[in-house]
Amino acid sequence: MPPALLTAVLAAPMQGLRRVGWPRALASLGTLEVQGYAAGIARMLQARAWTLVRPHEPAWPKVHTAWATAEGDTAVRDAIAGRLHADDRLELIADGAAGFARREALYAGAERTIDIASYYLQSDDTGRATVRPRAAAVQRSLRVRVLVDRFMTFKKTHEVTGMDALLAEAESAGIALRRWHDPARPCDSNHRKVIVDDRVALVGGRNFADHYRGDDWRVLDLVLEGRSVAALAQLFEGVWAGAAGGRIGPHGAPPWVDHVPAGMLADPMMRFVLAAVGAARACSPPAAWCTRGAAGAARCTACTP
């Protein structure tokens, strides 16, 4: 069933229950919020159906066992950790307002290109403040490309008004816009957040929406300046090309329901993640997160090896 149709089928009874005030959690939501939840539930049901017809892929228990065995594989960790150049500069930003100010500085300093990958752009003040100055950059003869996830953009059109108009405004202004989707694995999403220009790259967890400007969300930005930016630019090119259509790569089933992609057992990046988890578990005392001070900044208690 098409996602839009399944979402509408689910949303109708949910809206009815919301109007009669049951259950309490549903009654507390607004109309658009219910629409968004319906889109999310539709997505999960489609992913579940996808895995049921692919039982030949390895299941999570097998993957967990393999990762636990490889937890201490330092050779794999060292091989994929990568190295920065001696003249690279790094800047870590925790404050939401500062993160968006740094983005604006990055855009203003760009001379040839601005490439943005994000889970979504939201049609609010932050989303519009992202699109309209980029449209002005196109007038300065800069190439501006924006990549968003197709499913999350679809979901946002049910949660927030004005989404279609915002994206249409971006495209009409000359911004190259693509919605990431892998037809071979229709339930996957692209959650990367990367901004790259000629000399500077910014990665982190912030999407382009008002609620990322404050401190309610614990999100970090990492700014990289130097020769290592070229590797992130290359990554963006690969993801951008994949969003143009066609098969992105060899895949099995979605990794987040019952089964996992073929080849994950030998995936060095996933083994590296598991090794990092193992190192964190070995810390004594374990790391603890707390919120202190008027600014509400998140701080981590240092681990003692």
C-alpha positions as CSV (number, residue, x, y, z in Angstrom):
1,M,0.0,0.0,0.0
2,P,1.4,3.5,-0.8
3,P,2.7,5.3,2.2
4,A,0.3,8.2,1.8
5,L,-2.7,5.9,1.6
6,L,-1.6,3.8,4.6
7,T,-1.0,7.0,6.6
8,A,-4.5,8.3,5.8
9,V,-6.0,4.9,6.8
10,L,-4.3,4.9,10.1
11,A,-4.8,8.6,10.8
12,A,-8.6,8.5,10.4
13,P,-9.3,6.3,13.5
14,M,-6.5,8.0,15.5
15,Q,-8.1,11.4,14.9
16,G,-11.5,10.0,15.9
17,L,-10.1,8.6,19.2
18,R,-8.3,11.9,19.8
19,R,-11.6,13.8,19.5
20,V,-13.4,11.6,22.1
21,G,-10.4,12.0,24.5
22,W,-9.1,8.4,24.6
23,P,-6.5,7.4,25.3
24,R,-5.2,10.3,27.3
25,A,-1.8,10.3,25.5
26,L,-3.5,10.6,22.1
27,A,-6.0,13.2,23.4
28,S,-3.1,15.5,24.3
29,L,-1.8,15.7,20.8
30,G,-2.8,18.2,18.1
31,T,-4.2,17.3,14.7
32,L,-0.9,17.6,12.9
33,E,0.9,15.6,15.6
34,V,-1.5,12.7,15.1
35,Q,-0.9,12.9,11.4
36,G,2.9,12.6,12.0
37,Y,2.5,9.6,14.3
38,A,0.3,7.9,11.8
39,A,3.0,8.4,9.2
40,G,5.6,6.9,11.6
41,I,3.4,3.9,12.4
42,A,2.8,3.3,8.7
43,R,6.5,3.3,8.1
44,M,7.1,0.7,10.8
45,L,4.4,-1.6,9.4
46,Q,5.9,-1.4,6.0
47,A,9.3,-2.2,7.4
48,R,7.9,-5.2,9.3
49,A,6.3,-6.5,6.1
50,W,9.6,-6.1,4.3
51,T,11.5,-8.3,6.8
52,L,8.9,-11.0,6.8
53,V,9.6,-11.9,3.1
54,R,13.4,-11.9,3.7
55,P,14.0,-14.5,6.5
56,H,17.3,-15.7,5.0
57,E,19.2,-12.7,6.2
58,P,21.1,-12.9,9.5
59,A,19.1,-11.9,12.6
60,W,20.3,-9.6,15.4
61,P,21.3,-12.4,17.9
62,K,23.9,-13.7,15.4
63,V,25.2,-10.2,14.8
64,H,25.5,-9.4,18.5
65,T,27.5,-12.6,19.0
66,A,29.9,-11.7,16.2
67,W,30.3,-8.2,17.4
68,A,31.0,-9.3,20.9
69,T,33.7,-11.6,19.6
70,A,35.3,-8.8,17.6
71,E,35.0,-6.1,20.4
72,G,38.7,-6.1,21.1
73,D,39.9,-6.1,17.5
74,T,42.2,-3.1,17.7
75,A,43.6,-3.8,14.3
76,V,40.2,-3.1,12.7
77,R,39.7,0.0,14.9
78,D,43.1,1.4,14.0
79,A,42.6,0.7,10.3
80,I,39.4,2.7,10.0
81,A,39.8,5.4,12.6
82,G,41.5,7.7,10.0
83,R,44.0,10.5,10.6
84,L,43.7,14.2,10.5
85,H,46.3,16.4,8.8
86,A,48.7,18.3,11.0
87,D,47.3,21.7,9.8
88,D,43.6,20.7,10.3
89,R,41.6,22.8,12.8
90,L,38.7,21.5,14.8
91,E,36.0,23.4,16.7
92,L,33.3,21.8,18.9
93,I,30.1,23.7,19.4
94,A,27.5,22.7,22.0
95,D,25.2,25.8,22.1
96,G,22.3,25.7,19.6
97,A,22.4,29.4,18.8
98,A,26.2,29.4,18.3
99,G,25.8,26.3,16.0
100,F,23.5,28.2,13.7
101,A,25.6,31.3,13.8
102,R,28.6,29.2,12.8
103,R,26.6,27.8,9.9
104,E,25.8,31.3,8.7
105,A,29.5,32.2,8.8
106,L,30.4,29.1,6.8
107,Y,27.8,30.1,4.1
108,A,29.0,33.7,4.0
109,G,32.6,32.5,3.5
110,A,31.9,30.1,0.7
111,E,33.4,31.0,-2.6
112,R,32.2,28.3,-5.0
113,T,29.9,25.7,-3.4
114,I,27.6,25.1,-0.5
115,D,26.5,21.5,0.0
116,I,24.0,20.6,2.7
117,A,22.8,17.1,3.7
118,S,20.2,17.0,6.5
119,Y,17.5,14.6,7.7
120,Y,15.0,17.4,7.0
121,L,14.3,21.1,6.6
122,Q,11.3,22.3,8.5
123,S,9.0,25.1,7.4
124,D,9.6,27.4,10.3
125,D,11.8,30.4,10.9
126,T,15.0,28.3,10.9
127,G,14.1,26.4,7.7
128,R,13.2,29.6,5.9
129,A,16.4,31.3,7.2
130,T,18.3,28.4,5.6
131,V,16.6,28.5,2.2
132,R,16.3,32.2,1.5
133,P,20.0,33.2,2.0
134,R,21.0,30.2,0.0
135,A,18.9,31.4,-2.8
136,A,20.8,34.7,-2.6
137,A,24.0,32.6,-2.8
138,V,22.9,31.1,-6.1
139,Q,22.6,34.7,-7.4
140,R,26.3,35.1,-6.4
141,S,27.0,32.2,-8.8
142,L,27.6,29.7,-6.1
143,R,26.5,26.1,-6.6
144,V,24.1,25.3,-3.8
145,R,22.9,21.7,-3.2
146,V,20.5,20.5,-0.5
147,L,19.9,16.8,0.3
148,V,17.0,15.7,2.6
149,D,15.6,12.4,3.4
150,R,12.4,11.5,1.4
151,F,10.5,9.7,4.2
152,M,11.2,12.3,6.9
153,T,10.2,15.1,4.5
154,F,7.0,13.2,3.7
155,K,6.4,12.8,7.5
156,K,7.0,16.5,8.1
157,T,4.4,17.5,5.5
158,H,1.9,15.8,7.8
159,E,3.2,17.5,10.9
160,V,4.0,21.0,9.8
161,T,2.2,23.3,7.4
162,G,4.1,24.9,4.5
163,M,6.6,22.1,3.8
164,D,5.8,21.8,0.1
165,A,5.9,25.6,-0.3
166,L,9.3,25.8,1.3
167,L,10.9,23.1,-0.8
168,A,9.3,24.6,-4.0
169,E,10.7,28.0,-3.0
170,A,14.2,26.5,-2.8
171,E,14.0,24.8,-6.2
172,S,12.5,27.8,-7.9
173,A,15.4,29.9,-6.6
174,G,17.9,27.6,-8.3
175,I,18.9,25.5,-5.3
176,A,19.5,21.9,-6.4
177,L,17.3,19.8,-4.1
178,R,17.2,16.0,-3.9
179,R,15.2,13.7,-1.6
180,W,17.2,10.7,-0.6
181,H,15.6,7.3,-1.2
182,D,16.9,3.8,-1.9
183,P,14.4,1.9,-4.1
184,A,16.2,-1.4,-3.2
185,R,15.6,-0.7,0.5
186,P,12.5,1.5,0.6
187,C,12.3,1.6,4.4
188,D,15.8,3.0,5.0
189,S,16.5,6.7,5.6
190,N,19.5,9.0,5.3
191,H,20.2,10.6,8.7
192,R,23.5,12.4,7.8
193,K,24.0,16.0,8.7
194,V,26.9,17.4,6.7
195,I,27.6,20.9,5.4
196,V,30.6,21.4,3.1
197,D,32.0,24.3,1.2
198,D,35.4,24.7,-0.4
199,R,37.4,24.8,2.8
200,V,35.2,24.1,5.8
201,A,32.9,21.2,6.8
202,L,30.4,21.0,9.6
203,V,29.0,17.7,10.9
204,G,26.8,17.0,13.9
205,G,23.2,16.2,14.9
206,R,21.3,19.4,14.2
207,N,18.6,19.5,11.6
208,F,17.2,22.7,10.3
209,A,14.3,23.5,12.7
210,D,13.6,26.0,15.4
211,H,13.8,23.4,18.3
212,Y,17.5,22.8,17.5
213,R,18.4,26.5,18.3
214,G,17.9,26.2,22.1
215,D,19.4,23.9,24.7
216,D,16.5,21.4,25.1
217,W,18.2,19.0,22.7
218,R,21.7,17.7,23.6
219,V,23.3,18.2,20.2
220,L,26.9,18.9,19.1
221,D,28.5,20.4,16.0
222,L,32.0,19.7,14.9
223,V,33.6,22.1,12.5
224,L,36.6,21.0,10.5
225,E,38.9,23.3,8.5
226,G,41.8,22.0,6.4
227,R,42.8,19.3,3.9
228,S,40.7,16.6,5.6
229,V,37.5,18.5,4.4
230,A,38.1,16.8,1.0
231,A,37.1,13.4,2.4
232,L,33.8,14.8,3.6
233,A,33.2,16.5,0.3
234,Q,33.8,13.1,-1.4
235,L,31.3,11.5,1.0
236,F,28.7,14.1,0.1
237,E,29.2,13.5,-3.6
238,G,28.6,9.8,-3.1
239,V,25.4,10.3,-1.2
240,W,24.2,13.0,-3.6
241,A,24.8,10.7,-6.6
242,G,22.9,7.9,-4.9
243,A,19.9,10.1,-4.3
244,A,19.6,10.6,-8.1
245,G,17.9,7.2,-8.4
246,G,18.7,3.6,-9.0
247,R,20.2,1.0,-6.7
248,I,22.6,2.5,-4.1
249,G,24.5,-0.6,-3.2
250,P,24.2,-4.3,-2.3
251,H,21.6,-4.6,0.4
252,G,19.7,-7.1,2.4
253,A,16.9,-6.3,4.7
254,P,16.4,-3.1,6.8
255,P,18.8,-3.3,9.8
256,W,16.4,-1.9,12.4
257,V,13.6,-4.5,12.6
258,D,14.3,-8.2,12.7
259,H,17.1,-8.8,10.2
260,V,20.3,-7.0,9.2
261,P,22.0,-6.2,5.9
262,A,24.1,-8.9,4.3
263,G,27.7,-8.3,5.0
264,M,27.2,-6.5,8.3
265,L,28.9,-9.2,10.2
266,A,32.2,-8.1,8.5
267,D,31.4,-4.4,8.4
268,P,34.5,-2.7,9.9
269,M,32.7,0.4,10.8
270,M,30.1,-1.5,12.8
271,R,32.9,-3.5,14.5
272,F,34.6,-0.2,15.4
273,V,31.3,1.0,17.0
274,L,31.1,-2.1,19.0
275,A,34.7,-1.8,20.1
276,A,34.0,1.7,21.3
277,V,31.0,0.4,23.3
278,G,33.3,-2.2,24.8
279,A,35.8,0.5,25.8
280,A,33.1,2.6,27.4
281,R,31.9,-0.4,29.4
282,A,35.5,-0.9,30.7
283,C,35.6,2.6,32.2
284,S,35.5,2.8,36.0
285,P,33.5,4.6,37.2
286,P,31.1,4.6,34.1
287,A,30.5,7.9,32.5
288,A,27.5,9.8,33.9
289,W,25.6,12.7,32.3
290,C,24.2,15.5,34.3
291,T,22.7,19.0,33.8
292,R,24.3,21.8,35.7
293,G,24.3,25.5,35.8
294,A,21.9,28.2,34.6
295,A,22.8,27.5,31.0
296,G,21.9,23.9,31.4
297,A,25.0,22.7,29.6
298,A,25.5,18.9,29.5
299,R,28.7,17.8,31.1
300,C,30.3,14.3,31.3
301,T,32.0,13.0,34.3
302,A,35.5,11.9,33.3
303,C,36.1,8.2,33.1
304,T,39.0,6.7,35.0
305,P,40.7,3.9,33.1
